[in-house]
Amino acid sequence: DGEEISVFAPYAKIDSFFLPGQSSATLSNSRNEAMAINDLVGARVYIDEAATLEQFENSLSSSIIHIASHAENSSVSSEQSRILFNANESLFQFEIALKKIQAQLITLSACETFSGRSIPAEGALSLARAFFQAGAKSVIASLWPVDDASTSEIMINFYKHLKKGKRKDTALRLAKQDFLANADPRWQHPYYWAGFIAIGDMSPLDFGGTPSWIYWLMAVTFLGFGITVWWRRFRS
């Protein structure tokens, strides 16, 4: 049946509210990102007002959760790092860690989701780490503030390669290569494409296509049929 996928894009509106220090909270490419993922692999898509914390809670059983939003990495306390869902709702790092998530993949299409206060022998206390604590098998996360346009293109290409049966890390690498192959020279600086990393279980995902063993079975069957026909003609 394939993976159950939930995609959240809370800031796709042109008239989104303003965030402190930013001209606008709008992520103008997130709508296209969400809809393209739906077109590629089929998903439950929640955009603008529909992308609520309540709906996120209702989607925790999904095999894949994709969040195209704003994220804030708190310099005061890692527990206060958060993913923003709208003007009044945020998903804090400590809340994520307390949830029960069985997703095969969490894709955090947002800024600095792998950043956080570093603890010796423990690593960074990041939003990505909180999803692992909650039970996620793998996470795509960012090392620094990322660009909306390049991120959207890379994410769409990422799912294209996942659908082809590639490993998660391979799919992300190929998505970056696709971006570089088509990008204007000014967009080829690593800032625009190198920020995302894949962590955790890198095995491929099932999107409901024909299993590879079916093709092998068909090949063996046709080969056996051909040998039988040849043998009968040879005997006669």
N, C-alpha and C positions, 0 to 999 in steps of 0.2 A: 504493500500500500504506500510505501514511501514515508518520508519524515513529516511530522506535523510541525509547521513553521509559523511563528508569530513575529510580525515586524511592526516596530513602533517608530513613528516620526512625528513628534509633538510640535516641531517648530517649522512646519512647511508653509505656513501662512505668510503672505506678503506683508500683512499688517500686524505681525507678531509684536508683543510688547518689548520694551527696551530693557536690556540688562545693564547694571552698573558698569561703566567703562567701555560699553560697546554701543555702536551706532544703532544696532538692531539685533534682536535675538533670532531673526529669521535665518533659517538654513534653507536657502532657496533651491538647493539641489536634492534635499532629502525626500521630497515627494517623488521625484523621478527615480531616486534610488529605491524607495519602497515599492513603487509600482513595477519597476523593472525586475526586482527580485520575485515579485508575485508572478509576472509573466514567465519568468524562467523556470521556477520550481514550484509555484503554487503556494500561497501563504494566506494567513489571516492578517490583513493589513489594518493598522490603526493609525490614523493621521489626524493632526491637529487636536481638537477637543476629544476625539475618540481615543486618543493615546493617553489614558489615565492610569494612575497607580492601581485602581481597582481592576482595570482590565489586565494590567500586568500580573496582578495576583491570580487572576483567573487563567493565565496563560503559563503558569509555572510548570505544567506537565508537558509542555511542548518539547519536541526533540531539538529544535533550533529556536533561539530567541535572538532577534536582531534589533538593536536599539540605535537609531540614528538621531542623536540628540546632543545637547550640551552636557558637559561634565565639568566639575570643579574639583581640583585637587587642593585640599586645605593645607596651608603651611603651618597652621596652628595645631591641628589634631587630625590624624588620619581618619579617625572615626567620623569626622565631619565632611570628608570627601563625599561627593554626591553626584547622582545623575538627575538632571532636571527634566521633569515631565510637563510642567506648565508653570504659570506664574505662582501657583499656590502649592504645588506638589513636588517633592523631591524624594528620591530614593537614596538614603544615606548608606555609607559603607557598612556600618555596624548592623543595619537592618538587613542588608543583603546576606551577610554571613549567617544570620539566624534563620534564613529560609530553607526550605527543602526543595532543591532543584535537581532534576535528573537529566537535564539537557545534554545532548551529545556535543552541542556547540552553542556558545554565547558569543555573539559578534557585537563588540562595543565600538560602533562607528561614531566616536566622540573624542574629545581632547584628553590627553594625559591619563588614560585609564590604566596604564601600567606604572604610573608614577606614584610615589608615596614615600613616607619616612622610612629610611632603611634601618633595619635591625640586624646587628651582627649575627651571623649563622641562620638568620630567618629570611632575609631579603626585604623587598619593598612591601610595605603595608598599603596595597593598592586596591582599587575597585576590582580589578581582575582577580586578585588574590581572594577577595571576599566571595566572588562567584565560585571559586574552587572550594572554599570552605563550605559553601552551601550545597556542593555536590556536583557542579558542572564538570564534564569530562574534558572539555577544551575551551579555550577562550582566544578570540582575536582582540588585541588591545593595542593602544597607542602609547608611544614613548614621549611625545611632546604635543603641543597644540597643533592640530592638523587643519589643512585647508578644506573647505566645504566642497569645492568643485572637484578637485583631484581625488578626494576621499570617495565621493560618490562614484566616480568612474572606476576606481580600483575595486570598490565593493561589488559593483555589478559584474565586473570581470571575474572576481573571486567566485561568485556563485555560478558563473558560466562554467568554470573549470571544475568546481565541485560537482556539478551536474554530470560532467563527463566521467566522473568516477575517480578524480585525482585525490591524492592525500591532501589534507587541509594545508599543510605547510607548502606543498608543491603548488596547490591552487593559488595561494597568496603570492608566491614567487612569480608564477606565470602572469597573474593579474598585474603585478608591478611592471613586468616586462612588456605587457601589452600597452600599459599606460606610457611607458618610455618610448615605445616604438611609434606612437602617434602624437606625442606631446611636442608642442612648440619648444624650442631650446630654452626659453626662460622658465619653463615648467619642469625642466629636467634636473633641477637642483634637488638633492636628497630630501630637503624639507618637504617637498610636495608628494613624495612617494615612499620614502623609506621608514616612516614612523610606525607602521603597523607590524606587529609580530604575532606569531602563532605559538601558543603554549598548551601543553597537555597532550592528550591522545590525538595523534595525527592521522588515524586510520580514515579511509574514505567513508562517505555517507551514502545511504540508499535513498534515492529520490523517486523510486517507483518505476524505474526503467526496466528493461529486460535484463535479468541477471546474466553475468558473463558465462555461467555454467550452461545456460541454455544454448548459447552459441557453440560452445564446445560439444554439447550433445548433438546438435544439428550437424556439425562438421563430421563427427564420428559416424553418425547415421548415414550421411551421404557417401562417406568414404566406404562404409561397409556395403552399401547398395551398389556402388560402382565396382567394388571387388567381386561381388556376387555375379553381376551381369557379365563382367569380363571372364570369370571362371566358367560360367555356363557356355559362353561362346567358344572358349578355348576347348572345353570338353567335347563340344559338338563338332 
